[in-house]
Amino acid sequence: MGVMIKKPQDVPGSGAPAIIIGLFVAFGGILFGYDTGTIGGILAMPYWRETFSTGYTNHKDGLPDVSPSQSSTIVSLLSAGTFFGALAAAPMADLLGRRLGMVASNCVFCVGVVMQTIATAIPLFVAGRFFAGLGVGLISAIIPLYQSETAPKWIRGAVVGCYQLAITIGLLLAAVVDNATKDRDDTGSYRIPIAVQFAWSIIMVVGMLILPETPRYFIKVGKKAKAAKALSRLRRLDTDHPALVEELAEIQANFDYEMTLGKSTYIECFKGTIGKRLVTGCLLQSLQQLTGVNFIFYYGTSFFSDSGIENSFTVTVITSVINVCSTLPGLYLVEKWGRRPLLLFGAIGMFVCQYIVASVNTALPDSQVANKVLIAFVCFYIYFFASTWGPVAWVVTGELFPLKSRAKCLSMTTASNWLLNWAIAYSTPYLVNGGEGNANLQGKVFFVWGTFCLICAFFVWGLIYETKGLSLEQVDELYGKCSKAWKSRGFRPTLSFAEVQEIQGGMSGRHASLAEIEADVGRKRSVAQMEGGRPMGDEKADYPI
């Protein structure tokens, strides 16, 4: 295996157009990261606190502020919006298409940004937070959908993983912009960081008006000619090129086969192997949040400060930079090493780091040496997350589902991510802080996150299938024929869905499983070999598998 990720020699055309398009679409992750990252700094700005205060005074500094309940509402309304936005992404992406769905999502997002920018009181600001969250939720579900349906299979993981890289860049930009405007004594202190989001949205909308729709969406809605043109643009091949015709026929045959198994409804998403994949995707996205990464980025500054670490803001900036840089090796390893081993590696690494942080902080709470160890292993933990579970969770969920139900299932897996995001953001202060009714875990909370990381390792071993190098249609064959996740690494596709379609037509309307069809192919090949006088295993079988 070479060091570089290269296009296989037997793959005609060029992967460059699809890769460039996928990387551009990943830019939407900046909206995701920036919008979720900017609010923490805005809530701490003196001018914003005075403007939006309804009479509450912060007892720590004696300055006007919003009350804890108001602050909770302002922060949580974004997560509420993203949850409902993610669920609404499926009908939007299936009705308008993946491309126009992202354009419409950006329009919803901009409505929220306008409301927050012009607000001078909490009600309008909160409403703006909800609509911005609605837009972010829509975008967060449609982007991996678009990327997975357009990227070549040999580099699909790296392309989809760039979405997470863009999210980390957005978080870093939010910290930088907030820090640059926090000392202004006018509305620009908070309006500039909010209004900057227009730039990200406008860039994405203009690009999506130029970029093509996904060929798989056109197949889904019965527009095969447009699908051929879209695929031609992505692969830089003529519409009548044999390789393009074959790829398009495989997509069509796979869709037709899936439709014979059931209609494209939400109920079907919970049945058979699709239901198994949906549970896998929802658990994967939920566990990504339960690793505790957002504890670092939502509450890291205050936690470091409470632990006796000076310059806690600087430490937070450092962790943000590490988050960005550590995502890069993950984009490489997801194609070289694979999804399953990379997730296992990350889960075990995070588990070790979390338990070291929790043990040191608990045993030596007032030690300067312990504080240095805490910072070091938090940074190691971020490396393990950013290079594994950060990008790979989006990669795997983008690959799991068949075309007929892909948008619906992806929207539900993304919604589960946002639901846990909200739950952790809401509950963490009660887990960590002291006071009546609180758990007062302090550094012991890392035992909680570390335990979930250990659960992540068992989850990956038992439920995550290896999908590296497989087309989205071959992933269906994988789930149809391989019953155990730990056996998936040795799987090799042996059937084309064009072949399945041909054989299925001779079964008098009976819907057979892929395993049954493959057995039927094997029997026919044996008969053909015997009739032709050829020995078993001859390469020139009439029915190649």
Order of alpha helices (4+ residues) and beta strands (2+ residues): alpha-alpha-alpha-alpha-alpha-alpha-alpha-alpha-alpha-alpha-alpha-alpha-alpha-alpha-alpha-alpha-alpha-alpha-alpha-alpha-alpha-alpha-alpha
